[in-house]
Amino acid sequence: MIHDEGSGEEVKQCPSSSAPIVVWMQRSEIYVENVRNVVLRVKHPSKFGENVQGIPNSSGELVDVQWNSIMNLRPTIVELTDSRNPLRQLTGVLRTIGEDEQKDFLSRLKLLSLDTTDVDVEDLLFILRRLQLLAAFSFSDVRFAKKDWELLLTEFKRLNIRAMDMSRDVLDNVVDKLDVELLKLSGGPGIKIEDLKKCAATFVTVRTLIAQELDYSYDKDAEELINCIESKFPRLKTLVWDWSIVDPAVSVDDHSKAIIAELAKLYRKLDLQCLAIIAYTPCNDTKYASGELARFLSEAELPSVQLFRFASKGLSKGQDNFTVITAGSDLNTRSKIHSIYVEGRTSAPDLRYLVQLLDDNTPPFTSATVVEFGGFDGKDVRSAYEARKPQDTIEI
């Protein structure tokens, strides 16, 4: 055993080739050693097989693997989720091997995601400092201090991060110092529109903005956000607008008409190439209202307005509960949005799928399999996993 002075924890030495490690693995006919595109989720084993909403996936099971199989994963995506996160155990063991081996293990990593997790910034920096290809960073409900963000920023700048999903105001501290091309505003808790208005920076490199959720303060937040987009993102070309920023339920009223008019005006002022609206439409009234939104855009003479409906995952196809409206001259981007939202059956895609909106050469980071690591004590891992309460399942 070695002692980690940063946490006071005992960290195991590098596991021997004979000591199996218990992981959760998505069922696949491909051996773990040969998978070329892997999502590695580091989480407490009581959360194995679950997405970040806590909904489990039935298509996986606990598997015994050897340490060399873990090292051969070379994940494309690493997701750090939930409290009691065992990242410290993983980095503790990685510190006992050579730096070349560390870098080889992380040599394919392109997306790093943190969600509602309590990882230590030093463990995160250990990972970042061994990366070369990282293109995207996502975070939600993490509570790093300003000094932590300053440390992370050094690595983000070195890696030239191209896409970021952010849920807290790090605009003046982080984003303004990066050349981010795709920015997603999401919840957990979300950015206050006042913070965006007070931000001193102008984000001239952002060409794609996904406005999914705010930390709401005022009834006029939607209108204020549109005004901010015009002034803060002057070179924007693609805007994906979640209608829940306006109202959870789509309706045809003066407020909706005013928002559509402002979005059409923004489209022309910034010379956008693609505008997409995502709306929750679970009933006939909201479906009708979304059709009216599409009609208003057509009457505003936006090019090639189209409307699509889909049923989110967990519902049978035909039980459509979301609507996507697209407009614009960029047929390629509109086709990607259709693929991400409609064919993917999701109203809130993560950066794994959204990165393809960066350019025509960046594919989505879709995975061949998912492997979840919960620590090196196989008995504890199995015990925590088997003590889970059964829940409904859904594809993740």
N, C-alpha and C positions, 0 to 999 in steps of 0.2 A: 504493500500500500504506500502511496505518497500523499503528503498533506498539501492541500490547496490553501495557501495563505489568504486568498481573496475571499473565500467563503467559509473557511473553517471546516470544510468537508474532507472526508477521506476519499481519494480517487483511486480507482483500481489501476494497476499496471496494465499494459497492453495484453488483451486476452490471448491465451495460447491457442494454437490451431486446433486443439482438441476440445476446447471449452465452447459449447454452443451458445448462441445468443438468441433469445426469443424475440421475434419481431412479428408484427401483423402484416400480412401480404395480401394484396388483391389477387384473387384467383386468376391464374394464367398458365398457359402451357409452356411458357418460356422460363427457362431456369434463371434464377436471380443473377447469376454471374454474367449472363449473355444479354440482359436487357440494355438497350442503348439509350432509352429515354425514360427516366425515373423521377417520380416525385418522392422525395424523402421527407416524411413528416416526423418531427421530433415533438413528442407530447407525452403526457402521463398515460400509462397503459389503460386506465379506466375510461379513456376517451378514444381508444383504438377503434378504427372503422367508422368514425363519425366525421361529418363535415363540421365547419365552424358553427353551424346552427345547432349542433348536437344530434343530427339525424343520422343514424347508422346506415351502413351499406352492407347488405347480407353476402356480398360476393367475395368475402375475404376470410382469412383464418390465421391462427397463430402458426408460425413455422420456426423450426430450429435451423439456424444458419451459422456458419463459421465466420470468424473475424475477417478472413480474406475475402469472403463473399460480400461483407459489408463494404470493404475497401474497394471492391470491384464494381460497386453500384455506379459510382461517378455520377451523382444525380444532376439533372438539368434544373430542377427546382427543389429548394429546401423551404419547408413551411414550419414555423415555430409557433405552436398554438397552446393556449390554455395555461392555467397556473400549475405549479409544481412541475415545471418543465425540466426534463432531464438533459438539457443541452450541456450543462456543466459536466455531467458524466462523460458525454461524448468528447467534448473539447479536452477534458482532463486526460483521456486516453490518447487522443490525437497528439497531445503535447509530448507523449513518451516516444513517438516515432520520429523519423527524420523529416525535415521540412520538404524535401522532394516528394516523399510519400504523401504528406499532407496536401501539397499542391496537386498531385496527381489525383487524389480522391476528389478534390474540388475543381478539377480542370474543366468540367463541362457546365458548371453552375452559371445559369443566366438569369434566374429570378429568385430573389430572397423575399419571403413574406412572413410578417409577424402579425398575430391576431390574438388579442386578449391574453397576452403572455407576460410572464414575470422574469424573462431572461435578463442576465446581467450584461451591461454594455461591453464589459471586457471580453466576455465570451463571444459576443457578436463581432467585436473588432478582430478577435482571433480568426474568425471565419473570413471576414472581409479582406484582411491583409494577405490572404493566400489566394485571392481570386484574380482572374485576368479577364473573364468574359462577361461579368455581370452587366446586364442591360436594364434590369427593372428591379424596383424595390417597392414593396407594399407594406403599409402598417396601419393597424387599427387598434384603438384602445391600449396603447402602450404609453408609459409615463416617464420617458426619458427627460432629464433635466437639460437646460440650455447647454451646459458644458459637455453633456453626452452627445448632443447633436453636433457640436463643434468638432468632436473627435470623429464622429461618423462622416461628417462633411468632407474631411480630408480624404477619406477612402472613396466616397462617392465621386469626388472630383477626379481622383486618379483613374477611376474605372469609367468615367464619362457616362454616368447613368442616363439613359434615354427616356425611360418611362417611370412614373411614380404614381402610386395610389396613396393619397394622404387623407387623414381624418382629423388632423389637428393643425393649428396654425404654425407652420414652420416656413411660411412664405419668405419673410425677411431674413430668417436665420439660415435657411438651407436652399430652398428652391431658387431664389434669386441669384445664387452663386453657382448654379448648375445650368447646363445646356439641355434641360429637359424638353423633349419634343412632344410627349404625350403625358397629360396630367388628368388624373381622375380625382374628383372630389366626392368622398363617400362618408358614411357615418361611423360612429364609434369614437367620439361623439359627433364629429363633423365640424366644419369650419363656420364660424359666425360671419355673416355678411359684413358686419362692422369691421372685423379684422381684415377682410379682403379690401374694403374701402380704404382703411388706414395704411395698408401696405404701401411702402414707398417705391417698390420695384415695378418695372414693366417687363413682362415675360415674352420677349420677342422671339424666343426659340420654340415656344409652344405652338404646334400646328393642329393638334387634336386635343379637345377638351371634352371629358365625360363628366357632366354635371349630374350626379346621381342623388346626392343628399347633402343638406346643410344642417347646422345646429340652429334651429329656427328661433328667431327673436321677435320679428314683426310681420304683420300681414303683407307688407310690401317687399318681403325678401326676394321674391321672384323677379320683380321689376328692377330692384337694386342690383341683383346679380347680372341681369342682362346689360345694365349700364356699365357694370364693372368689366364685363367681358369685352365690351367695345374699347375701354381705355387700357385695360391691363394685358389683353392678348391681341395686339394689333395685327399679327400675322396669322391668326387662326384660319384654318381651312376646313376643319371638320368639327361640328358641335353635335354631341349626343346629349339630349335634354330629357331628363326623367320628369314626367308631369307631376309626380308627387311633390316636387319643389313648389308647385303652384297649389295643388289640392290633391289629397289622396283619392278623391272620387272625381272623375272627369264629368264636367257638366257644361251645358251651353248657356253661358250668362255673359254679362258685360265684362266681367273680370277675365274670363277665358278669351273672349274676343280681343281684349286689349293686349293680353300676353302674346297671342298669335300674331297680332299686328306688330308688336315690338320685336318678336323673333324674325318676322319677315323683313322688317326694317334693318335688323342686325345682319341678316343674310346679305342684303344688298350693300350695306356700308362696308363690311369686311370682305366682300366678294368671296363669300364662302363657296366651297365646292360641294359640301354635303351637310345637310341638316337632318337629324333623326330625332323623333320624339317617341319615348317609351311610356305607355300608359297602362295602368291597371284597369281592366274593363271586365269585371266578373258578371255583369248583368246586361240586359237588353238596353237599359237606359244609358249606361256608360258606353256600350258599344255604339249606340246611336250618336252620342256626344263626340266620341272619337272620330266618327265619320264626318261630323261637322267640322272638327278641327282640320281634317285633311281638305275638306272643301274650302275652308277659309284660306289655307295656304295656296290652293289652286287659284282662287280668286285674286290672291295677292301676286299672282303670276310667277310663283317659284317654279322652276322647271321640274318636270317628270315626277310629280307627286304620286306616291304609291302607298297603299295601306295593306298591312299583313296582320293576321291574328295567329296566336299560338296558345297551347295549353302548357303551363309550366310543369316541370318534372314532378311526378307524384300524382298528376291528373291524367286521365285517359285522353288520348288524342280526340279532338272534337269537342272537348270541354274547355274551349278557348277562354282564357281569363286575362290575356295581355294583348295589347295592340302596339304595333310598330308602324310609324309613319315616316317615310323617307322622302327627301327632295334633294335636287342638286344635279349638277352636270357630271360629277365624278362617279361614273357607273361602277368602277372597280371597288371603290370604298363602300358604296351602297350595297354591292353584292356581299362584301365582307360583313357588313352589319347584319344583313339578312341571315348569313351563315351563323354568326355569333349568337344573335338573339332568337331568331325564329326557328332555325334548324337546331340550334343548341338548347332551345326551350328554357331560356333563362332571362330574367329581367335585370339581373345584377351580375354580369360576368366579371371574373377577376382578370388580372393582368396576363394570366396564362393565355387567354384568348384575345384580349384587346391589343397585345403587342403587334399583331399583324396589321393594325391600322397605322403603324409607324411608316411603312413603305411597302413596296411590292416585293422586297427581298427578305423580309422578316416573317418567318412562318409562325403560326401559333405554337406555344409550348405545350402541345398536347402530349399526354404521357402514355407509354406502353403499359406501365404498371405503377402501383402505389405501394411503398414500403413504409411502415411506421415503426419507429424506434422509441422504446420507453424505458431504457436502462439496461444494465448488464446483469442484474440479479434475476435469473429466469423464473425462480420460484415466486418472487414478488410480482413480476410482470404477469404471470399466469393468474395469480390470486386476484390482482386488481382488475384484470380483464374479465374474469369469470364472475366477479361480484357485481358487474354492471346490471342495471335494470333493463329488461327488454323494452324496445321501442319499435315504432313503425320504421320501415326502411325506405330508402330512396337512393337513386343513383347519385354518386358523387364523382 
